[in-house]
Amino acid sequence: MHHTLRRTATVVALAAGLFGSVISTATADPANGNFPCAPGNSNPTNYCDAKEGDLVDTTLTQLRPTQPSLGHDEVFYKLGRYTKGKDAINKQFDDWCESAGLKQAASAPAGARLSDPSSFTCAVARGSETPATIEPMKTAVVGPHGQLYLTDGHHTFTSFLETAGPNTPVRVRITGNLSKENPAAFWQTMQAKGWTWLRDANDNPIQPNQLPQSLGLANFGNDPYRAALYFARDISYSQGGGAPAFQEFYWGRWLRAQTDPAVNPRTANLNDHAAYLALVRAIATKMVALDGNAQVTDGFTASALGKLPAFDEKEFAKLAKPYEEAKPGKLAYVFAYRG
């Protein structure tokens, strides 16, 4: 079954545990002196009616970032996988289907492209989503003027943009509607709920007006700590168990405080595959050595940030596989994409 996304945004409501009902977006009237929810700037589309739990169709150009930096090497891995991958179905279609709550790609014939979701199919049809299929979706909050603010998925959606363009259709899960708050109150709430990361690539605090206005790799600073920690995922920590948004950035704050040069991405040779692997091993080893109750940063313990009880050698071996293997490791794709 083909899935067609409309550029005019619609909302798939998750009402009473049922999936698939559609709500049209509309301009909300101000009530009780609340901040009016109306289209802002030149954006003709707003999401004022979207509720927590709704699945919203949108495009990459409609999403505003809530963090100032990325681990560029994570994006390079994805771009390498999308352009030089050895998968039976290009990984970009799996990633798109997963981010849309539709599990994974079922088919992607020659000529299929992300910019046209009707050109490929997903394993789960629209309207048949389950809590398990929507759990890994990327998330967004509705802000002033009905603007969507992306709270998870900056790396994946930036990778989509770099390969398919800013008008690529995507779908996000709404985690809150703050459209009636004025901008100052909105950003206070975003910080209080942990829905934004207001520190730059050097861990210096920034103001909301210093955030990028749109997705795209050139709009984000490069945080090598965030990148290295991405490659340690599932080796020394996991994303399950209710870990907070911006999980790797919290680990990055801890990592910056370490004095061991073996775990410093800024002094490691990130242009050498073996050296990069050694860096990830050293970081992951130091992470799993922490007691689960150890304070990492910002009030989070190691367990709360998903620390695993032991170093996973099997996952590390997968990461280490060279590009020549049938299933290369993530770092191999980084180096293949960099050229």
GULOMI-472385 format. One record per residue: residue number from 1; residue in three letters; chain; x, y, z of N, C-alpha, C in turn. Coordinates in steps of 0.001 Angstrom, whole numbers, plus 500000, padded with zeros to 6 digits. Example, Ala and Ser with C-alpha at 12.3 -4.5 7.8 and 13.67 -1.06 7.14 Angstrom:
  nr rest kette   n.px   n.py   n.pz  ca.px  ca.py  ca.pz   c.px   c.py   c.pz
   1  ALA     A 513190 494310 507800 512300 495500 507800 513200 496700 507800
   2  SER     A 512850 497750 507080 513670 498940 507140 512900 500030 507870
END
This chain:
  nr rest kette   n.px   n.py   n.pz  ca.px  ca.py  ca.pz   c.px   c.py   c.pz
   1  MET     A 500843 498811 500000 500000 500000 500000 500874 501233 500000
   2  HIS     A 500570 502159 499106 501363 503380 499060 500833 504356 500083
   3  HIS     A 501731 505210 500585 501370 506206 501599 501589 507582 501006
   4  THR     A 500526 508373 500880 500661 509699 500321 500544 510727 501422
   5  LEU     A 501519 511623 501519 501504 512684 502514 501128 513992 501843
   6  ARG     A 500237 514746 502429 499869 516039 501884 500675 517132 502530
   7  ARG     A 501069 518111 501742 501828 519227 502302 500957 520066 503212
   8  THR     A 499644 520134 502928 498753 520776 503877 498638 519848 505059
   9  ALA     A 499090 520299 506215 499271 519388 507341 497946 518861 507852
  10  THR     A 497921 517583 508193 496793 516967 508869 497303 516293 510115
  11  VAL     A 496411 516018 511016 496785 515390 512269 496078 514057 512387
  12  VAL     A 496853 513022 512650 496257 511713 512900 496084 511570 514400
  13  ALA     A 494838 511539 514854 494565 511552 516286 494625 510144 516855
  14  LEU     A 495168 510043 518046 495214 508766 518747 494167 508821 519851
  15  ALA     A 492919 508757 519475 491829 508947 520425 491330 507602 520916
  16  ALA     A 491163 507492 522216 490627 506293 522851 491357 505023 522423
  17  GLY     A 492668 505183 522156 493469 504044 521770 493312 503638 520326
  18  LEU     A 492556 504403 519522 492370 504087 518121 493199 505012 517280
  19  PHE     A 493752 504514 516175 494642 505281 515323 493964 505553 513995
  20  GLY     A 494247 506699 513417 493839 506920 512048 492835 508016 511834
  21  SER     A 492149 508539 512860 491221 509644 512640 492005 510896 512332
  22  VAL     A 491419 511775 511530 492141 512929 511013 491498 514215 511501
  23  ILE     A 492321 515148 511953 491871 516457 512394 492566 517493 511536
  24  SER     A 491853 518434 510994 492462 519492 510195 493018 520559 511098
  25  THR     A 494142 521135 510714 494681 522246 511475 493869 523488 511186
  26  ALA     A 493772 524376 512154 493008 525606 511978 493545 526653 512914
  27  THR     A 493282 527899 512607 493710 528995 513455 492811 529073 514674
  28  ALA     A 493407 529049 515853 492616 529104 517082 492398 530539 517504
  29  ASP     A 491223 530822 518029 490937 532161 518535 491555 532319 519911
  30  PRO     A 492110 533485 520215 492652 533695 521559 491543 533614 522598
  31  ALA     A 491831 533024 523717 490829 532880 524764 491428 533307 526090
  32  ASN     A 490634 534025 526841 491038 534441 528186 492381 535160 528196
  33  GLY     A 492654 535916 527155 493882 536698 527117 495106 535892 526764
  34  ASN     A 494928 534635 526383 496085 533822 526020 496709 534320 524725
  35  PHE     A 497987 533962 524535 498694 534344 523324 497973 533758 522111
  36  PRO     A 497649 534568 521118 496883 534046 519979 497668 533008 519188
  37  CYS     A 496991 531935 518843 497602 530916 518004 497206 531202 516578
  38  ALA     A 498106 531774 515826 497842 532146 514447 499128 531989 513670
  39  PRO     A 499040 531848 512351 500276 531684 511571 501262 532807 511837
  40  GLY     A 502515 532420 512039 503557 533412 512278 504445 533571 511068
  41  ASN     A 505088 534704 510953 505975 535011 509842 505241 534784 508512
  42  SER     A 505881 534085 507573 505245 533841 506279 504706 532419 506174
  43  ASN     A 504655 531714 507303 504231 530318 507307 502708 530234 507252
  44  PRO     A 502118 529728 506171 500665 529674 506072 500048 528525 506849
  45  THR     A 500866 527625 507367 500355 526446 508063 500651 526547 509541
  46  ASN     A 499657 526228 510361 499924 526150 511796 499301 524868 512332
  47  TYR     A 499703 524510 513546 499300 523239 514128 498616 523471 515473
  48  CYS     A 497820 524534 515549 497232 524940 516819 496339 523870 517438
  49  ASP     A 495682 523064 516617 494746 522072 517132 495410 520756 517519
  50  ALA     A 496692 520606 517253 497362 519339 517552 497429 519111 519055
  51  LYS     A 497143 517901 519469 497138 517547 520881 498252 516553 521185
  52  GLU     A 498597 516452 522455 499598 515482 522868 499196 514088 522406
  53  GLY     A 500105 513395 521747 499831 512056 521241 499431 512019 519789
  54  ASP     A 499067 513170 519215 498683 513192 517803 499884 512938 516903
  55  LEU     A 499632 512327 515761 500647 512124 514732 500382 513126 513628
  56  VAL     A 501370 513969 513364 501177 515111 512476 502008 514969 511207
  57  ASP     A 501368 515142 510077 502069 515197 508793 502591 516611 508569
  58  THR     A 503840 516708 508171 504447 518015 507944 505573 517844 506925
  59  THR     A 506395 518837 506773 507594 518733 505943 508782 519211 506756
  60  LEU     A 509975 518872 506317 511177 519254 507053 511289 520764 507214
  61  THR     A 510851 521496 506211 510987 522954 506268 510091 523582 507330
  62  GLN     A 509080 522841 507813 508158 523369 508813 508669 523183 510248
  63  LEU     A 509769 522462 510426 510244 522110 511758 511355 523044 512222
  64  ARG     A 511202 523575 513435 512226 524443 514024 513073 523625 515003
  65  PRO     A 514395 523737 514933 515271 523008 515863 515170 523536 517287
  66  THR     A 515495 522665 518232 515551 523059 519641 516926 522787 520232
  67  GLN     A 517918 522552 519389 519303 522377 519830 520204 523057 518805
  68  PRO     A 521374 523572 519245 522224 524340 518334 523291 523531 517613
  69  SER     A 523499 522289 518004 524604 521524 517422 524191 520079 517187
  70  LEU     A 524970 519425 516363 524820 517994 516077 526187 517338 516218
  71  GLY     A 526181 516023 516344 527409 515276 516129 527493 515039 514628
  72  HIS     A 528273 515828 513931 528277 515753 512467 528596 514351 511965
  73  ASP     A 529442 513623 512701 529795 512287 512234 528598 511336 512276
  74  GLU     A 527640 511571 513151 526423 510751 513124 525663 510991 511830
  75  VAL     A 525579 512245 511406 524927 512558 510135 525725 511952 508986
  76  PHE     A 527058 512025 509063 527883 511445 508001 527680 509936 507912
  77  TYR     A 527506 509281 509066 527193 507850 509034 525902 507606 508256
  78  LYS     A 524864 508362 508590 523584 508164 507913 523697 508455 506417
  79  LEU     A 524386 509531 506078 524538 509866 504667 525364 508807 503935
  80  GLY     A 526385 508282 504619 527169 507207 504020 526326 505965 503810
  81  ARG     A 525489 505647 504795 524606 504473 504677 523597 504676 503553
  82  TYR     A 523081 505905 503410 522079 506179 502386 522671 506176 500974
  83  THR     A 523919 506617 500858 524503 506782 499516 525465 505670 499127
  84  LYS     A 526035 504980 500117 527020 503937 499832 526679 502628 500535
  85  GLY     A 525421 502504 500962 525018 501348 501744 524937 500066 500959
  86  LYS     A 524978 498949 501688 524922 497612 501095 523644 496881 501493
  87  ASP     A 522649 497624 501957 521396 497034 502409 520531 496624 501220
  88  ALA     A 519720 495585 501411 518807 495147 500354 517805 496253 500016
  89  ILE     A 517316 496929 501038 516490 498125 500875 517259 499275 501502
  90  ASN     A 517417 500352 500769 518192 501484 501272 517713 501891 502664
  91  LYS     A 518668 502045 503590 518352 502336 504987 517532 503614 505146
  92  GLN     A 517608 504548 504206 516848 505783 504354 515348 505509 504382
  93  PHE     A 514887 504488 503671 513463 504176 503662 513040 503513 504972
  94  ASP     A 513907 502663 505526 513644 502121 506865 513534 503244 507885
  95  ASP     A 514480 504177 507832 514484 505278 508797 513246 506142 508645
  96  TRP     A 512827 506388 507398 511633 507208 507185 510398 506512 507742
  97  CYS     A 510237 505223 507436 509069 504493 507922 509042 504431 509445
  98  GLU     A 510190 504160 510052 510250 504117 511513 509880 505468 512109
  99  SER     A 510412 506557 511548 510136 507888 512084 508678 508299 511863
 100  ALA     A 507977 507620 510956 506570 507909 510697 505638 506985 511468
 101  GLY     A 506186 506112 512316 505364 505195 513087 504903 503993 512300
 102  LEU     A 505600 503674 511193 505162 502614 510282 506170 501468 510209
 103  LYS     A 506967 501323 511245 507898 500227 511507 509137 500270 510629
 104  GLN     A 509078 499785 509397 510239 499738 508521 509758 499674 507078
 105  ALA     A 510681 499803 506139 510301 499740 504733 509966 498306 504341
 106  ALA     A 508910 498162 503544 508546 496854 503006 509062 496693 501593
 107  SER     A 509048 497772 500820 509564 497731 499458 509959 499126 499032
 108  ALA     A 510992 499205 498212 511462 500479 497657 512045 500178 496285
 109  PRO     A 511203 500169 495263 511685 499824 493919 512664 500855 493378
 110  ALA     A 513328 500505 492300 514240 501449 491655 513487 502733 491332
 111  GLY     A 514092 503848 491649 513449 505139 491431 512703 505665 492634
 112  ALA     A 512561 504854 493686 511907 505335 494904 512725 506465 495510
 113  ARG     A 512045 507421 496116 512742 508558 496721 511971 509069 497926
 114  LEU     A 512712 509555 498902 512098 510052 500137 511139 511198 499882
 115  SER     A 511436 512020 498907 510589 513180 498634 509215 512790 498109
 116  ASP     A 509017 511518 497774 507729 511030 497288 507388 509728 498012
 117  PRO     A 506774 509800 499197 506471 508589 499969 505547 507603 499253
 118  SER     A 504862 508044 498198 504045 507094 497441 504908 506170 496589
 119  SER     A 506221 506448 496505 507108 505637 495676 507690 504437 496417
 120  PHE     A 507395 504315 497722 507852 503160 498489 506770 502800 499497
 121  THR     A 506874 501634 500104 505864 501190 501067 506516 500847 502401
 122  CYS     A 505729 500980 503452 506190 500649 504800 505505 499377 505285
 123  ALA     A 506087 498738 506279 505580 497460 506774 504221 497597 507441
 124  VAL     A 503934 498762 508021 502655 499018 508678 501908 500075 507885
 125  ALA     A 500652 499803 507586 499838 500754 506835 499346 501862 507749
 126  ARG     A 499146 503032 507197 498537 504122 507959 497186 503675 508507
 127  GLY     A 496957 504015 509757 495735 503590 510422 495901 502305 511202
 128  SER     A 497030 501609 511000 497288 500350 511699 498442 500484 512680
 129  GLU     A 498803 501713 513025 499892 501933 513975 499537 501328 515336
 130  THR     A 500545 500959 516082 500380 500449 517438 501282 501258 518370
 131  PRO     A 501081 501154 519682 502002 501839 520595 503463 501478 520334
 132  ALA     A 503716 500233 519948 505102 499819 519683 505665 500489 518439
 133  THR     A 504848 500693 517403 505375 501303 516177 505526 502807 516306
 134  ILE     A 504716 503439 517165 504844 504896 517292 505877 505308 518337
 135  GLU     A 506296 504354 519183 507251 504703 520250 508542 505308 519713
 136  PRO     A 509142 504790 518611 510393 505381 518137 510232 506602 517241
 137  MET     A 509013 507102 517087 508815 508277 516235 509557 509489 516769
 138  LYS     A 509909 510391 515874 510491 511664 516282 509375 512546 516839
 139  THR     A 509746 513457 517738 508735 514203 518480 508853 515708 518267
 140  ALA     A 507748 516394 518508 507710 517850 518357 506714 518438 519333
 141  VAL     A 506903 519708 519630 506009 520490 520489 505431 521629 519655
 142  VAL     A 504160 521925 519859 503537 523064 519186 503823 524315 520004
 143  GLY     A 504418 525319 519367 504764 526557 520041 503918 527721 519594
 144  PRO     A 504300 528942 519968 503562 530142 519572 503313 530176 518070
 145  HIS     A 502137 530681 517704 501710 530763 516303 501498 529393 515662
 146  GLY     A 501426 528331 516472 501213 527007 515913 502433 526425 515239
 147  GLN     A 503624 526976 515533 504874 526498 514945 505294 525185 515593
 148  LEU     A 505804 524248 514782 506316 522990 515304 507790 523120 515673
 149  TYR     A 508118 522700 516894 509497 522691 517373 509921 521235 517587
 150  LEU     A 510914 520804 516831 511388 519429 516889 512137 519184 518197
 151  THR     A 511736 518155 518944 512400 517862 520217 513214 516570 520174
 152  ASP     A 513108 515817 519101 513924 514618 518901 513955 514338 517408
 153  GLY     A 515121 513918 516904 515209 513580 515489 515999 514553 514652
 154  HIS     A 516760 515443 515291 517526 516433 514529 518528 515783 513581
 155  HIS     A 519185 514711 514020 520178 514058 513166 519513 513343 511994
 156  THR     A 518464 512585 512286 517783 511836 511226 517147 512769 510209
 157  PHE     A 516439 513779 510669 515744 514666 509742 516722 515547 508962
 158  THR     A 517844 515907 509594 518873 516635 508844 519437 515745 507744
 159  SER     A 519604 514463 508041 520083 513532 507021 519083 513413 505872
 160  PHE     A 517785 513385 506199 516762 513371 505147 516870 514623 504282
 161  LEU     A 517039 515769 504946 517109 517026 504204 518301 517046 503264
 162  GLU     A 519447 516542 503728 520652 516574 502906 520534 515663 501685
 163  THR     A 519720 514625 501774 519597 513704 500643 518360 513971 499793
 164  ALA     A 517288 514505 500391 516019 514615 499661 515455 516026 499589
 165  GLY     A 516035 516977 500331 515582 518354 500236 514642 518779 501351
 166  PRO     A 514472 520091 501561 513708 520616 502692 512211 520357 502629
 167  ASN     A 511676 520079 501457 510233 519851 501337 509854 518382 501493
 168  THR     A 510792 517572 501939 510509 516154 502159 509408 515985 503199
 169  PRO     A 508354 515227 502895 507290 514992 503883 507778 514065 504994
 170  VAL     A 507394 514370 506220 507704 513532 507369 506507 513555 508304
 171  ARG     A 506585 512758 509350 505528 512727 510348 506154 512742 511727
 172  VAL     A 505575 513487 512654 506089 513578 514015 504960 513316 515011
 173  ARG     A 505372 512903 516215 504420 512698 517305 504462 513907 518231
 174  ILE     A 503302 514461 518538 503224 515659 519374 503323 515277 520845
 175  THR     A 504244 515926 521566 504409 515655 522994 503874 516791 523867
 176  GLY     A 503441 517886 523259 502857 518979 524029 502398 520096 523118
 177  ASN     A 501363 520817 523549 500884 521980 522805 500989 523205 523711
 178  LEU     A 501953 524072 523392 502188 525295 524167 501888 526516 523307
 179  SER     A 500968 526360 522361 500728 527409 521372 500114 528665 521971
 180  LYS     A 499493 528551 523146 498858 529724 523747 499797 530491 524671
 181  GLU     A 501025 530000 524819 501995 530716 525650 502723 531762 524812
 182  ASN     A 503054 532892 525433 503851 533880 524709 505276 533343 524584
 183  PRO     A 506098 533903 523701 507427 533326 523470 508278 533158 524715
 184  ALA     A 508264 534140 525606 509089 534031 526810 508628 532861 527682
 185  ALA     A 507307 532765 527900 506775 531673 528707 507001 530329 528021
 186  PHE     A 506893 530313 526687 507116 529084 525931 508512 528531 526188
 187  TRP     A 509528 529377 526089 510891 528886 526269 511178 528514 527721
 188  GLN     A 510516 529194 528661 510662 528787 530061 510111 527379 530269
 189  THR     A 508953 527112 529673 508351 525788 529793 509203 524739 529094
 190  MET     A 509715 525075 527924 510550 524130 527182 511771 523723 528002
 191  GLN     A 512381 524693 528686 513543 524384 529517 513141 523571 530744
 192  ALA     A 512022 523923 531354 511577 523221 532549 511253 521754 532259
 193  LYS     A 510729 521482 531083 510360 520118 530711 511490 519358 530021
 194  GLY     A 512627 520006 529818 513743 519335 529158 513506 519100 527688
 195  TRP     A 512767 519998 527029 512432 519861 525617 513327 520708 524715
 196  THR     A 514353 521298 525256 515307 522053 524449 516694 521906 525055
 197  TRP     A 517717 522061 524215 519106 521995 524692 519766 523315 524333
 198  LEU     A 519950 524163 525364 520455 525505 525127 521924 525622 525525
 199  ARG     A 522737 524752 524933 524188 524817 525069 524798 524554 523700
 200  ASP     A 525849 525299 523371 526428 525175 522046 527394 523995 521976
 201  ALA     A 528103 523873 520863 528993 522741 520636 530166 522702 521606
 202  ASN     A 530414 523809 522311 531464 523862 523326 530892 523829 524740
 203  ASP     A 529595 523509 524850 528887 523407 526128 528696 524758 526807
 204  ASN     A 528739 525831 526026 528460 527152 526567 526967 527456 526451
 205  PRO     A 526359 528074 527474 524928 528367 527399 524609 529379 526300
 206  ILE     A 523460 529200 525673 522988 530121 524643 521557 530542 524959
 207  GLN     A 521077 531531 524234 519690 531981 524345 518864 531336 523226
 208  PRO     A 517549 531204 523422 516710 530601 522377 516859 531264 521014
 209  ASN     A 517092 532590 520996 517208 533252 519693 518504 532926 518964
 210  GLN     A 519388 532157 519622 520613 531713 518975 520482 530317 518366
 211  LEU     A 519315 529700 518510 519097 528396 517900 518961 528533 516390
 212  PRO     A 519308 527498 515638 519082 527541 514192 517601 527722 513896
 213  GLN     A 517310 528372 512792 515921 528602 512405 515372 527481 511536
 214  SER     A 516245 526597 511062 515795 525502 510214 516803 524367 510268
 215  LEU     A 516377 523208 509797 517265 522052 509718 518271 522231 508585
 216  GLY     A 519266 521369 508542 520321 521450 507532 521668 521430 508218
 217  LEU     A 522571 520593 507770 523841 520400 508457 524613 521697 508649
 218  ALA     A 524585 522586 507657 525342 523836 507736 524817 524765 508828
 219  ASN     A 523614 524521 509327 523014 525395 510338 523390 525005 511763
 220  PHE     A 524053 523858 511932 524357 523344 513268 525864 523326 513517
 221  GLY     A 526250 523648 514745 527626 523455 515151 527943 521972 515228
 222  ASN     A 529233 521646 515230 529669 520259 515305 530184 519947 516704
 223  ASP     A 529535 519002 517382 529928 518599 518732 530545 517205 518661
 224  PRO     A 531868 517093 518696 532496 515770 518576 532227 514861 519767
 225  TYR     A 531913 515439 520936 531555 514620 522093 530231 513904 521817
 226  ARG     A 529283 514657 521294 527974 514075 520955 528131 512978 519906
 227  ALA     A 529003 513181 518927 529216 512183 517887 529822 510908 518452
 228  ALA     A 530879 511044 519255 531544 509864 519813 530582 509052 520678
 229  LEU     A 529730 509743 521417 528784 509051 522275 527718 508327 521467
 230  TYR     A 527377 508850 520307 526438 508135 519449 526986 506762 519089
 231  PHE     A 528267 506678 518779 528847 505396 518384 529010 504448 519569
 232  ALA     A 528939 504970 520791 528975 504115 521979 527594 503581 522351
 233  ARG     A 526557 504041 521640 525195 503595 521928 525096 502077 521768
 234  ASP     A 524424 501442 522707 524224 499991 522773 525495 499232 523138
 235  ILE     A 526605 499944 523278 527837 499331 523780 527971 499619 525275
 236  SER     A 527666 500864 525662 527769 501235 527073 526505 501870 527639
 237  TYR     A 525553 502198 526796 524275 502745 527263 523222 502449 526214
 238  SER     A 521958 502547 526623 520850 502330 525694 519888 503498 525805
 239  GLN     A 519004 503596 524831 518023 504675 524827 516699 504276 525456
 240  GLY     A 516560 503039 525858 515306 502588 526452 515178 503017 527910
 241  GLY     A 514098 502567 528527 513921 502784 529960 513609 504197 530369
 242  GLY     A 513012 504979 529500 512598 506325 529863 513729 507321 529975
 243  ALA     A 514813 507110 529248 515924 508071 529261 515443 509426 528751
 244  PRO     A 515992 510523 529262 515506 511849 528883 515898 512231 527459
 245  ALA     A 515173 513208 526923 515576 513795 525655 516973 514390 525803
 246  PHE     A 517702 514455 524718 519065 515004 524695 520010 514196 525580
 247  GLN     A 519746 512899 525636 520499 511975 526475 522012 512058 526227
 248  GLU     A 522426 512027 524956 523854 512057 524651 524500 513379 525028
 249  PHE     A 523741 514468 524998 524311 515751 525407 524604 515766 526905
 250  TYR     A 523748 515125 527701 524035 515025 529133 525301 514196 529368
 251  TRP     A 525423 513079 528652 526657 512298 528760 527861 513119 528287
 252  GLY     A 527631 513965 527292 528709 514814 526799 529221 515775 527857
 253  ARG     A 528317 516287 528685 528751 517172 529780 529647 516416 530753
 254  TRP     A 529276 515183 531052 530110 514344 531918 531454 514063 531257
 255  LEU     A 531423 513750 529974 532652 513385 529272 533638 514550 529238
 256  ARG     A 533136 515755 529085 534014 516931 529070 534747 517123 530394
 257  ALA     A 534176 516614 531462 534784 516783 532786 535872 515743 533062
 258  GLN     A 536004 514746 532192 537019 513705 532408 538402 514235 532010
 259  THR     A 539405 513873 532798 540772 514355 532550 541622 513353 531771
 260  ASP     A 541119 512134 531591 541856 511109 530868 541914 511475 529383
 261  PRO     A 543097 511697 528809 543182 512070 527393 542649 510996 526450
 262  ALA     A 542569 509762 526917 542092 508669 526063 540618 508811 525707
 263  VAL     A 539882 509647 526466 538442 509800 526206 538116 511209 525707
 264  ASN     A 539104 511904 525188 538899 513274 524724 538773 513308 523197
 265  PRO     A 537560 513518 522671 537401 513542 521209 538144 514688 520531
 266  ARG     A 538410 515760 521263 539057 516907 520627 540550 516686 520401
 267  THR     A 541133 515730 521094 542553 515447 520876 542770 514118 520152
 268  ALA     A 541710 513342 519985 541831 512071 519268 541942 512323 517766
 269  ASN     A 542552 511402 517068 542657 511491 515611 541381 510919 515003
 270  LEU     A 540404 511761 514766 539116 511308 514250 539149 511050 512748
 271  ASN     A 540329 511209 512137 540495 510885 510725 541115 509508 510526
 272  ASP     A 541299 508789 511632 541877 507450 511574 540874 506462 512163
 273  HIS     A 540518 505443 511404 539487 504493 511826 539860 503803 513133
 274  ALA     A 541087 503318 513243 541514 502608 514444 541524 503528 515659
 275  ALA     A 541970 504767 515471 542011 505717 516581 540602 506071 517052
 276  TYR     A 539684 506213 516100 538287 506530 516454 537681 505372 517247
 277  LEU     A 537944 504137 516808 537450 502975 517536 538029 502924 518949
 278  ALA     A 539309 503229 519081 539944 503229 520397 539304 504271 521302
 279  LEU     A 538964 505421 520742 538289 506461 521510 536938 505962 522018
 280  VAL     A 536144 505363 521137 534824 504864 521535 534956 503787 522598
 281  ARG     A 535918 502874 522435 536122 501835 523449 536474 502449 524802
 282  ALA     A 537364 503426 524813 537776 504039 526074 536600 504748 526745
 283  ILE     A 535798 505467 525944 534631 506165 526495 533631 505170 527068
 284  ALA     A 533310 504140 526287 532326 503156 526719 532793 502407 527964
 285  THR     A 534074 502105 528034 534618 501410 529201 534472 502256 530455
 286  LYS     A 534754 503543 530324 534635 504435 531481 533171 504613 531896
 287  MET     A 532268 504594 530929 530838 504738 531241 530318 503545 532038
 288  VAL     A 530600 502325 531567 530051 501147 532250 530691 500927 533611
 289  ALA     A 531866 501532 533847 532521 501401 535154 531819 502220 536230
 290  LEU     A 530957 503145 535830 530239 503969 536799 529224 503143 537575
 291  ASP     A 529051 503477 538831 527952 502916 539607 526642 503472 539051
 292  GLY     A 525615 502656 539056 524333 503107 538514 523788 504341 539191
 293  ASN     A 524113 504515 540480 523628 505671 541240 524559 506874 541157
 294  ALA     A 525648 506750 540416 526596 507857 540301 525931 509037 539604
 295  GLN     A 526166 510217 540142 525639 511434 539532 526463 511757 538286
 296  VAL     A 525798 511866 537151 526482 512169 535904 526495 513673 535673
 297  THR     A 525329 514280 535531 525215 515730 535369 523761 516140 535434
 298  ASP     A 523519 517375 535794 522184 517967 535791 521165 517139 536572
 299  GLY     A 521614 516452 537625 520706 515686 538472 520418 514283 537990
 300  PHE     A 520988 513868 536864 520747 512535 536327 521826 511552 536793
 301  THR     A 521374 510362 537181 522314 509302 537517 522704 508542 536248
 302  ALA     A 523727 507702 536371 524164 506895 535236 523043 505969 534762
 303  SER     A 522312 505382 535717 521208 504498 535347 520098 505260 534638
 304  ALA     A 519794 506456 535121 518745 507264 534495 519111 507636 533068
 305  LEU     A 520400 507705 532780 520865 508023 531430 521163 506768 530611
 306  GLY     A 520655 505618 531080 520682 504411 530271 521945 503586 530327
 307  LYS     A 522808 503795 531342 524059 503038 531410 523786 501542 531440
 308  LEU     A 524552 500798 530656 524455 499344 530654 525325 498758 531769
 309  PRO     A 524998 497563 532220 525792 496973 533320 527181 496529 532904
 310  ALA     A 527400 496294 531612 528715 495838 531157 528934 496266 529714
 311  PHE     A 530185 496337 529350 530585 496662 527981 530104 495545 527046
 312  ASP     A 529417 495911 525956 528888 494916 525025 529883 494700 523886
 313  GLU     A 530669 493651 523999 531702 493365 523005 531099 493020 521642
 314  LYS     A 529949 492383 521631 529312 492021 520370 528931 493265 519581
 315  GLU     A 528368 494264 520271 527989 495509 519595 529222 496275 519137
 316  PHE     A 530283 496230 519943 531506 496910 519536 532092 496259 518288
 317  ALA     A 532035 494933 518220 532546 494228 517043 531766 494629 515793
 318  LYS     A 530457 494845 515938 529648 495308 514802 530086 496699 514377
 319  LEU     A 530329 497576 515343 530773 498933 515040 532106 498924 514297
 320  ALA     A 532986 497982 514646 534355 497974 514138 534498 497408 512731
 321  LYS     A 533460 496800 512177 533591 496144 510873 533946 497145 509783
 322  PRO     A 534920 496808 508933 535337 497721 507862 534323 497748 506729
 323  TYR     A 534499 498699 505845 533557 498871 504732 533561 497665 503797
 324  GLU     A 534647 496925 503749 534747 495777 502852 533829 494630 503269
 325  GLU     A 533382 494627 504522 532483 493575 504995 531110 493706 504337
 326  ALA     A 530347 492597 504347 528996 492631 503785 528106 493598 504561
 327  LYS     A 528321 493675 505881 527579 494605 506724 528580 495500 507450
 328  PRO     A 529010 496583 506827 530012 497459 507454 529508 498065 508756
 329  GLY     A 530451 498444 509617 530104 499136 510837 529794 500605 510584
 330  LYS     A 529193 501245 511571 528795 502647 511413 529991 503548 511112
 331  LEU     A 531102 503319 511806 532270 504172 511557 532803 503991 510141
 332  ALA     A 532696 502777 509611 533149 502555 508232 532371 503425 507261
 333  TYR     A 531081 503600 507517 530270 504452 506654 530642 505922 506817
 334  VAL     A 531039 506322 508019 531511 507692 508225 532695 507970 507309
 335  PHE     A 533672 507068 507333 534887 507273 506541 534615 507127 505043
 336  ALA     A 533689 506230 504683 533341 506091 503263 532684 507360 502753
 337  TYR     A 531831 507968 503580 531162 509195 503137 532125 510369 503088
 338  ARG     A 532985 510459 504087 533971 511552 504079 534908 511442 502875
 339  GLY     A 535114 510214 502390 535967 510029 501235 537427 509933 501599
END
